[in-house]
Amino acid sequence: MRGKLQSIDMDFLEELQWRGMLHDSTPGLNDFLAEQSTTGYIGFDPTAPSLTIGNFVQVMLLTLWQKSGHRPIGLMGGASVRIGDPSFKDQERTLKSFDELDRNLAHQTKQMEKLLNFDGPNGAKLVNNLDFYKEMNVLRFLRDVGKTLTVSYMMSKESVKKRLETGLSFTEFSYQLLQAYDFQVLYEEYGCRVQMGGSDQWGNITSGTEFIRRNLTDAKAFACTTPLLTKADGSKFGKSEAGNIWLDPNMTSPYQFYQFWLNADDRDLPKFLRYFTLKPREEVESLESEYAEDPRALKAILAEELTVRVHSQDDFETVQKVSNLLFNKKANADDLSGLDANSLQMVAAEIPSFTVSKDLIANGVALIDLMAEHSEIVSSKSEARRAIKGNAVSVNKDKANGEDATVTAEDLLHGRFVMVENGRKNKFMIVAE
């Protein structure tokens, strides 16, 4: 797409500079963008079942690109993911089955459809690069694609040099060619003039600009990258002790997603805020000033914005209810009974939980037995008796009514859940299956 700039809220490169998101760009890009709107893309290889918050950096880049009046393309790597990008990897990837990769692709495509704006004259577009190659045989690839770039040129890339020491197969070596050819196809079919990505992709991206320069007369193609986002402790962004922070609510619950931002290191907050908020610059700088001495409040503002964007307003409200139940000492039976089944499942994931048979509950089970024999809430029946006698035990936020108390089907919330508390801080969930 070329022509007059549309829906301009900001100057793209200036915005990236302010946010700390500009790592490198090719000469002439700023002047080119000042003259016209254009199309730019970022590639996403679906190596996992879901996008992560690491991928969300690039989603944010496409969003800012669009807000600057340009058209974004998300290139889904249905073909390139079958090869594997060797850039700055210590060793060759283990190739996954086509069926698994196709499932990943389908799911990540649905996620991208939710995260990007497809409306208006510069609405986003998703393209699958498998469409570029599925009818291409190896001879055509070698003649039309492999002929353009020399081996010496490809080996000069830092991302390739590092792998030569540990071994690099022809399969992974060819990845650079696929990404370069992707750019040319998008250039010719969609008027795409700019490729963006993380700084680890600079070698692959500039191979694309060179590929276009050699193959297309008077072509102008540009590149732009963001820094790789790391946390203050040196760990990779998007990692936790349990693994990735996923954008799929079934892999990382909205509650866990919200808590990730809320519990971020204070030192990371300035970077995270500018990378991920869509609030205008003036408002961001005002918030930074207002909450300079209260980083937790500012993290809560960012956590709310991102939870709503990635999940939904309803999910955020559910997160608030779950947080209230877990941390508010004044939370009562009404607060608990007001939670839906999904919310209770979130609660169960955050506190010690035990699975019992529905028949056990349906037939009525002594609370003492439930605590000592059918779960690990206490270590013995005598300990359960002492806790109940001491008025320390609650079932669904109601105090247990003596040592003869039982738990029945009537106590099951949404037919599955019973919360048992032993003291003020010790919460447990019984899940009937």
GILIN-V576102 format. One record per residue. N is the residue number from 1. RES is the residue in three letters. SS is DSSP state (H for helix, E for strand, L for the rest). PSI is psi in radians with two decimals (999 if undefined). D_FIRST is the distance of its C-alpha to the first C-alpha in whole Angstrom. Layout:
BEGIN
n:res:ss:psi:d_first
N:RES:SS:PSI:D_FIRST
N:RES:SS:PSI:D_FIRST
END
This chain:
BEGIN
n:res:ss:psi:d_first
1:MET:L:2.18:0
2:ARG:L:2.77:4
3:GLY:E:-2.79:7
4:LYS:L:2.57:10
5:LEU:L:2.42:10
6:GLN:L:2.52:11
7:SER:L:0.76:14
8:ILE:L:2.04:15
9:ASP:L:-0.27:18
10:MET:L:2.79:18
11:ASP:L:2.16:18
12:PHE:H:-1.01:16
13:LEU:H:-0.63:19
14:GLU:H:-0.71:22
15:GLU:H:-0.77:21
16:LEU:H:-0.71:22
17:GLN:H:-0.82:25
18:TRP:H:-0.66:26
19:ARG:H:-0.14:26
20:GLY:L:0.42:27
21:MET:L:0.08:24
22:LEU:L:2.02:23
23:HIS:L:-0.85:25
24:ASP:E:2.72:24
25:SER:E:2.72:20
26:THR:L:2.65:20
27:PRO:L:2.47:21
28:GLY:L:-0.14:18
29:LEU:H:-0.78:16
30:ASN:H:-0.78:17
31:ASP:H:-0.69:17
32:PHE:H:-0.78:13
33:LEU:H:-0.47:12
34:ALA:H:-0.35:15
35:GLU:H:-0.46:13
36:GLN:L:2.76:9
37:SER:E:2.69:7
38:THR:L:-3.11:5
39:THR:E:2.41:6
40:GLY:E:2.76:9
41:TYR:E:2.81:12
42:ILE:E:2.41:16
43:GLY:E:2.50:18
44:PHE:E:1.97:21
45:ASP:L:2.08:24
46:PRO:L:1.24:26
47:THR:L:-0.25:30
48:ALA:L:2.90:31
49:PRO:L:-0.33:32
50:SER:L:2.70:30
51:LEU:L:2.71:27
52:THR:E:3.04:29
53:ILE:H:-0.30:29
54:GLY:H:-0.77:28
55:ASN:H:-0.50:25
56:PHE:H:-0.42:24
57:VAL:H:-0.80:24
58:GLN:H:-0.57:21
59:VAL:H:-0.73:20
60:MET:H:-0.69:20
61:LEU:H:-0.75:18
62:LEU:H:-0.64:15
63:THR:H:-0.78:16
64:LEU:H:-0.66:17
65:TRP:H:-0.80:13
66:GLN:H:-0.71:12
67:LYS:H:-0.30:15
68:SER:L:0.12:14
69:GLY:L:0.15:11
70:HIS:L:2.85:8
71:ARG:E:2.20:7
72:PRO:E:2.49:10
73:ILE:E:2.24:11
74:GLY:E:1.96:15
75:LEU:E:1.91:16
76:MET:E:2.16:20
77:GLY:L:1.08:22
78:GLY:L:-0.48:24
79:ALA:L:-0.90:25
80:SER:H:-0.52:25
81:VAL:H:-0.37:27
82:ARG:H:-0.24:30
83:ILE:L:-0.90:30
84:GLY:L:2.22:30
85:ASP:L:2.11:29
86:PRO:L:-0.08:32
87:SER:L:2.01:30
88:PHE:L:0.41:33
89:LYS:L:2.51:35
90:ASP:L:-0.52:39
91:GLN:L:2.94:39
92:GLU:L:2.45:37
93:ARG:L:2.62:36
94:THR:L:2.11:38
95:LEU:L:2.33:36
96:LYS:L:2.81:36
97:SER:L:2.67:36
98:PHE:H:-0.65:33
99:ASP:H:-0.78:34
100:GLU:H:-0.76:34
101:LEU:H:-0.65:31
102:ASP:H:-0.67:30
103:ARG:H:-0.75:31
104:ASN:H:-0.78:29
105:LEU:H:-0.83:26
106:ALA:H:-0.73:27
107:HIS:H:-0.77:28
108:GLN:H:-0.57:25
109:THR:H:-0.75:22
110:LYS:H:-0.67:24
111:GLN:H:-0.75:24
112:MET:H:-0.63:21
113:GLU:H:-0.50:20
114:LYS:H:-0.57:23
115:LEU:H:-0.45:21
116:LEU:L:2.78:18
117:ASN:L:2.04:16
118:PHE:L:0.12:14
119:ASP:L:2.76:15
120:GLY:L:3.06:13
121:PRO:L:-0.41:9
122:ASN:L:0.61:8
123:GLY:L:2.57:11
124:ALA:L:2.76:11
125:LYS:E:2.44:12
126:LEU:E:2.34:15
127:VAL:E:2.45:15
128:ASN:E:2.07:19
129:ASN:L:-0.11:19
130:LEU:H:-0.52:22
131:ASP:H:-0.40:21
132:PHE:H:-0.42:20
133:TYR:H:-0.29:24
134:LYS:L:-0.41:26
135:GLU:L:0.09:27
136:MET:L:2.21:27
137:ASN:L:3.01:30
138:VAL:H:-0.62:32
139:LEU:H:-0.73:32
140:ARG:H:-0.69:29
141:PHE:H:-0.82:28
142:LEU:H:-0.69:30
143:ARG:H:-0.84:30
144:ASP:H:-0.54:26
145:VAL:H:-0.92:25
146:GLY:L:-0.39:28
147:LYS:L:-0.37:29
148:THR:L:-0.80:26
149:LEU:L:2.40:27
150:THR:L:2.72:31
151:VAL:H:-0.72:33
152:SER:H:-0.68:34
153:TYR:H:-0.80:31
154:MET:H:-0.63:30
155:MET:H:-0.27:33
156:SER:L:-0.26:33
157:LYS:L:2.34:31
158:GLU:H:-0.65:33
159:SER:H:-0.53:32
160:VAL:H:-0.74:33
161:LYS:H:-0.76:36
162:LYS:H:-0.54:37
163:ARG:H:-0.34:37
164:LEU:H:-0.48:39
165:GLU:L:-0.58:42
166:THR:L:-0.15:42
167:GLY:L:2.33:41
168:LEU:L:2.05:38
169:SER:L:2.81:38
170:PHE:H:-0.58:36
171:THR:H:-0.94:34
172:GLU:H:-0.57:32
173:PHE:H:-0.58:32
174:SER:L:-0.20:30
175:TYR:H:-0.68:27
176:GLN:H:-0.67:26
177:LEU:H:-0.72:25
178:LEU:H:-0.79:23
179:GLN:H:-0.64:21
180:ALA:H:-0.77:20
181:TYR:H:-0.66:19
182:ASP:H:-0.83:17
183:PHE:H:-0.76:15
184:GLN:H:-0.74:15
185:VAL:H:-0.80:14
186:LEU:H:-0.62:11
187:TYR:H:-0.84:10
188:GLU:H:-0.65:11
189:GLU:H:-0.53:10
190:TYR:H:0.12:7
191:GLY:L:0.51:6
192:CYS:E:2.09:7
193:ARG:E:-0.21:9
194:VAL:E:2.31:11
195:GLN:E:2.35:14
196:MET:E:2.89:16
197:GLY:E:-3.02:20
198:GLY:E:2.81:24
199:SER:H:-0.42:25
200:ASP:H:-0.21:27
201:GLN:H:0.05:24
202:TRP:H:-0.75:24
203:GLY:H:-0.80:26
204:ASN:H:-0.71:23
205:ILE:H:-0.80:20
206:THR:H:-0.41:21
207:SER:H:-0.61:23
208:GLY:H:-0.77:19
209:THR:H:-0.65:18
210:GLU:H:-0.69:21
211:PHE:H:-0.80:21
212:ILE:H:-0.73:17
213:ARG:H:-0.68:19
214:ARG:H:-0.48:22
215:ASN:H:-0.43:21
216:LEU:L:2.26:18
217:THR:L:2.30:19
218:ASP:L:0.49:17
219:ALA:L:2.50:15
220:LYS:L:2.00:14
221:ALA:L:2.51:14
222:PHE:E:2.87:15
223:ALA:E:2.66:17
224:CYS:E:2.34:18
225:THR:E:2.72:21
226:THR:E:2.71:23
227:PRO:L:2.65:27
228:LEU:L:2.20:29
229:LEU:L:2.06:30
230:THR:E:2.79:34
231:LYS:L:2.92:37
232:ALA:L:-0.52:40
233:ASP:L:0.06:42
234:GLY:L:-0.13:40
235:SER:L:2.79:39
236:LYS:E:2.46:35
237:PHE:L:2.42:33
238:GLY:L:0.03:33
239:LYS:E:2.55:37
240:SER:E:3.11:40
241:GLU:L:-0.51:43
242:ALA:L:-0.11:43
243:GLY:E:-2.72:39
244:ASN:E:2.66:36
245:ILE:L:1.88:35
246:TRP:E:2.73:33
247:LEU:L:-0.21:30
248:ASP:L:2.15:32
249:PRO:L:-0.34:35
250:ASN:L:-0.24:37
251:MET:L:-0.63:37
252:THR:L:1.97:37
253:SER:L:2.69:38
254:PRO:H:-0.61:36
255:TYR:H:-0.83:40
256:GLN:H:-0.66:40
257:PHE:H:-0.84:36
258:TYR:H:-0.78:37
259:GLN:H:-0.55:40
260:PHE:H:-0.82:38
261:TRP:H:-0.68:36
262:LEU:H:-0.58:40
263:ASN:L:0.21:42
264:ALA:L:2.62:39
265:ASP:L:2.34:41
266:ASP:H:-0.58:41
267:ARG:H:-0.41:40
268:ASP:H:-0.26:37
269:LEU:H:-0.83:36
270:PRO:H:-0.72:35
271:LYS:H:-0.84:32
272:PHE:H:-0.75:31
273:LEU:H:-0.84:31
274:ARG:H:-0.52:28
275:TYR:H:-0.63:26
276:PHE:H:-0.28:26
277:THR:L:2.61:27
278:LEU:L:0.12:24
279:LYS:L:2.56:27
280:PRO:L:2.77:26
281:ARG:H:-0.79:27
282:GLU:H:-0.74:30
283:GLU:H:-0.71:31
284:VAL:H:-0.84:31
285:GLU:H:-0.59:33
286:SER:H:-0.75:36
287:LEU:H:-0.71:36
288:GLU:H:-0.69:37
289:SER:H:-0.79:39
290:GLU:H:-0.67:41
291:TYR:L:0.48:41
292:ALA:L:-0.56:42
293:GLU:L:0.10:46
294:ASP:L:1.18:44
295:PRO:H:-0.53:42
296:ARG:H:-0.67:43
297:ALA:H:-0.68:42
298:LEU:H:-0.66:38
299:LYS:H:-0.62:38
300:ALA:H:-0.65:38
301:ILE:H:-0.79:36
302:LEU:H:-0.74:33
303:ALA:H:-0.71:35
304:GLU:H:-0.84:34
305:GLU:H:-0.80:31
306:LEU:H:-0.63:30
307:THR:H:-0.70:32
308:VAL:H:-0.75:31
309:ARG:H:-0.81:27
310:VAL:H:-0.64:28
311:HIS:L:-1.62:31
312:SER:L:2.93:31
313:GLN:H:-0.71:33
314:ASP:H:-0.72:36
315:ASP:H:-0.69:36
316:PHE:H:-0.76:37
317:GLU:H:-0.64:39
318:THR:H:-0.75:41
319:VAL:H:-0.73:41
320:GLN:H:-0.71:43
321:LYS:H:-0.73:45
322:VAL:H:-0.76:46
323:SER:H:-0.72:46
324:ASN:H:-0.76:48
325:LEU:H:-0.68:51
326:LEU:H:-0.55:51
327:PHE:H:-0.30:51
328:ASN:L:2.01:53
329:LYS:L:-0.35:56
330:LYS:L:0.05:57
331:ALA:L:2.40:55
332:ASN:L:-3.03:57
333:ALA:H:-0.61:57
334:ASP:H:-0.67:55
335:ASP:H:-0.69:52
336:LEU:H:-0.84:53
337:SER:H:-0.33:53
338:GLY:L:-0.11:50
339:LEU:L:2.44:48
340:ASP:L:3.10:46
341:ALA:H:-0.71:47
342:ASN:H:-0.66:43
343:SER:H:-0.73:44
344:LEU:H:-0.57:48
345:GLN:H:-0.67:46
346:MET:H:-0.78:44
347:VAL:H:-0.80:48
348:ALA:H:-0.54:49
349:ALA:H:-0.32:47
350:GLU:H:-0.20:48
351:ILE:L:2.83:52
352:PRO:E:2.26:54
353:SER:E:2.60:54
354:PHE:E:2.41:56
355:THR:E:2.30:56
356:VAL:E:2.94:59
357:SER:L:2.56:60
358:LYS:H:-0.58:60
359:ASP:H:-0.65:63
360:LEU:H:-0.82:64
361:ILE:H:-0.72:63
362:ALA:H:-0.63:64
363:ASN:L:-0.11:68
364:GLY:L:2.16:68
365:VAL:E:2.38:68
366:ALA:E:2.36:70
367:LEU:H:-0.67:68
368:ILE:H:-0.79:70
369:ASP:H:-0.70:69
370:LEU:H:-0.69:66
371:MET:H:-0.60:65
372:ALA:H:-0.59:68
373:GLU:L:-0.62:68
374:HIS:L:0.04:64
375:SER:L:-3.06:62
376:GLU:L:0.60:63
377:ILE:L:-0.72:63
378:VAL:L:2.92:66
379:SER:L:-0.25:68
380:SER:L:2.83:71
381:LYS:H:-0.63:73
382:SER:H:-0.66:75
383:GLU:H:-0.66:72
384:ALA:H:-0.74:70
385:ARG:H:-0.78:74
386:ARG:H:-0.72:74
387:ALA:H:-0.75:70
388:ILE:H:-0.77:71
389:LYS:H:-0.56:74
390:GLY:L:0.13:73
391:ASN:L:0.56:70
392:ALA:L:-0.23:67
393:VAL:E:2.32:66
394:SER:E:2.56:63
395:VAL:E:2.06:62
396:ASN:L:0.72:59
397:LYS:L:0.12:60
398:ASP:E:2.34:63
399:LYS:E:2.42:66
400:ALA:L:2.38:68
401:ASN:L:0.96:71
402:GLY:L:3.03:74
403:GLU:L:-0.31:74
404:ASP:L:0.13:74
405:ALA:L:2.48:71
406:THR:E:2.76:69
407:VAL:E:2.19:65
408:THR:L:3.14:65
409:ALA:H:-0.49:62
410:GLU:H:-0.38:62
411:ASP:H:-0.21:61
412:LEU:L:2.12:57
413:LEU:E:2.19:54
414:HIS:L:0.54:52
415:GLY:L:0.18:55
416:ARG:L:-0.53:54
417:PHE:E:2.44:54
418:VAL:E:2.19:57
419:MET:E:2.25:57
420:VAL:E:2.30:60
421:GLU:E:2.39:60
422:ASN:E:1.60:63
423:GLY:L:3.14:64
424:ARG:L:-0.56:61
425:LYS:L:-0.29:58
426:ASN:L:1.76:59
427:LYS:E:2.45:57
428:PHE:E:2.61:57
429:MET:E:2.23:55
430:ILE:E:2.18:57
431:VAL:E:2.08:54
432:ALA:E:2.13:56
433:GLU:L:999:55
END
